[in-house]
């Protein structure tokens, strides 16, 4: 799915105390592109991701996904969009500790159509955890827990994957493995990926890098020859 962001603002508060988390953001993201959104804390990265995920709404401009204006959706429409069109991967894994890896993924998969159990197992197989499906989160490493979180997002088979600092809580080697996995899934499945990070080195593996500062786009460049994730250093 393509994403069209036109003159988007997100303001919190009013008057002299107003905070402009996003300022007149313009981006066109074609279907299947792997885009890294860079910026320091407070630059508006997560706010932008939340708008694309219909978790939040802008206060100005328009945001369309495949021609559908997210701002025009009612609550039911926004829930339906989040359920079927986007997969969310966060820095913190948010797994339910009393459920196994398979059950954590099934919980989401079963909300999005038939054969939830089969799609959950397939997603875990896709992230290399077929032998860990019956383990609880406490029995998994940080990298394995993040892979469960990715499988949970993928089990819905969403056309858009939104990743908010997915390597932030992982060591270097595990983080690089997760990035390689995301890139492979992007290439194999043709999903549009937006990955938010403060780590500039990660941008070199993307098709495109968008840099935010104080809520505004200050750089937008295409990467002619992306580096393979396994070769990244930071």
N, C-alpha and C positions, 0 to 999 in steps of 0.2 A: 504494500500500500504506500502511496505517496503522501507526503505531509506538506501542507502549505500554510506558512505562518506569515501573516501580513500585518505590519504596524501594531504588533501586540504589546500591550502594557499590562502590568500587574502591580497595582498600588495597594498598600496596606495602610489603613488610617486615612485621616483627612486633614486638610489645612496645613499648618506649619509643621505638624507632627507626621505628615504623610511620608511613607517610605516607598520609593519606586523600585520594586524588586526586578522588574523588567521594564525597559524603556524602548519603545518603538522598534521591536525586534522583527526583522524580515528574513525569512529563510524558506527555501524551497528544497525539500528532501525527496529525491526520486525513490521509487520502489526498489528495494534490494540494496540500498547504499548503507555502508557501515560508517557512521558519523560519530566522531568523538567530540564532546563538548567540554572544553577546558576552562578553568578559571579558579581563582582562590575562593575560600569560604566567603559567602555573602555576595558572590558575583551574579547570582540568579540561575545557576545551573539546575538545581533541583526544582526550583519554581517552574522553569521551562518544561522539565520532564513531567511535572505534575499536571501541567496544562495539556500536554500531548496525551497523557494517560487519563484525562477527564477526572482526575482526582480534585482538581481545582479549576476555577474559571478565570479568564482574563477580565480586566476592567476596561479594555479598549482593544480595537483591532479585531481580526478574524483568524480563526484557526480551523482549517479544513483537513480532513483525512479522506482521501479518495473522493473529494468533492462534497463531503458531508460536513456542514458547519457544526462543530462540537458545541458552540455557544447556543445553537438553536435547539439542542436536545433537552428534553425534560428529564426528570430524575430517573424515570424508567429507561429512557433511551441511553442515558449515561451509564447506568448499571449494565445494560445489555452490551454497550460498546466495551466497557472494561472487562466484561466476562468473556467476550469472544474475539476481540480484535487486538488486544494488547497483552503481552506477558511482562510481568514486573519482576526484576531482580534487584534486591537491595543490598547495601553494605552489611546489614545485620540480617541473618538468615531467616529469622522469624518462624522457625520450625516448631511444631507442637511437640513438646518433649515426651508426652505419653503415647505418641504414635510412632510406628516404624517409618523408615524412609518411604516404603511403598504406600503406606496409609496416608502420610503427609501429602504425597503427590496425588493419590486417588481422591482425596478430599476436594481438591480443585478440579480434577479431571471429570469427576462425576457431575459437576455443576454445569458442564459445557457440552452435554450430549451423551449419546449412547457409547457403550464400550469403554467407559472410563477406566476400568481396571486394566484393560488391555493397553490403552494409551498411556497409562501411568507406568506400566512395566516397560513399554517400548521407550518411553522418555528416559527412564533410569538406565536402560541398556544403552541409549544413545550417548549418555554422559559417562559411561564406563562403570556403572555401579550395579550391574546385574547380580553380583555376588554379595551385595550389601543391603538388599531390599528389606530384609527382616531385622535389620539393626536399628536401634533407637538413636536419636541425635547424640546422646551422651556417649555412645559407642563409636561415633564417627569423628574423624579429624576435621579441622576447620575447612580444609579443601573439599572433603567429602560432603560436609554439610552444605557448602556453597553449591556443589554440584547437584545436591538434592533440590536446593532452591531453584536452580536453573531448570532442572527437570520438571519441577512444579509449574514453572512458567511455560515450558515447552509442551507440556501435556495437553494444553488447550489448543495447540497447533496454531498459535496466533501469527498474523502477518506482520506485526510490529513487536519488537522486543526492546524494552526500556530498562537500562541498567544504571543504577545509581551507586557509584563507587563500589563495584562488585568485588574489587580486590583489596579494599581498604583495611580489612581485618585479617588479611592473609600474609604469610611470609612471601619473600620474593619468588622462590621457585614455584610455590603453589599458585600465587597470583598469575604468574606467566602461563601456567598450565590452564587456568580458567580462561584467560584471554585467548589462548589458542583454541580452546573449545568453542568459545563464542564466535570466533572468526570462522571456524570450520562449519558450524551450524548455519551461520549467515550465508556462506558460499553454497552449501549443500541444499538449503531450504529456500534461499532467496528472500529471507526475512529482512525487513528494514530494521536496522539497529541504531539506536541512540544510546551512547555510553557516556555517562558523566564522570569526570575525574578531575583532580587537581594536578595529576602527574603528567607533565608535558611529554615525557618519553612514550607514553602509551599512544599518543596521537600518531606516531610514525607507523603504526600498524593499520591505520584506518584508510578509507577512501577519501575522507574529508575531515578537516579539523575546523571547528568553530570555537573561537575564544571569546568569552564574556568578561566584561569588567564593569562593575557597578550597574549591572542590569542591561548593558548595551553590548552589541556585537562589535568587537574591535579588530577581529581578524576572521577571515573565512577563506580557507585555501584547500585546494584539491591536492591529494598526495599522488603524484604520478606513478611512483613505484613503492607501494607500501612494503614495510619490513615485515617479515614473518614474526609472529608473536614470540616464537621460541628464541629469536635472536635479540629481543629487546633487553636493554640494560638500563638500570637507574640506581 
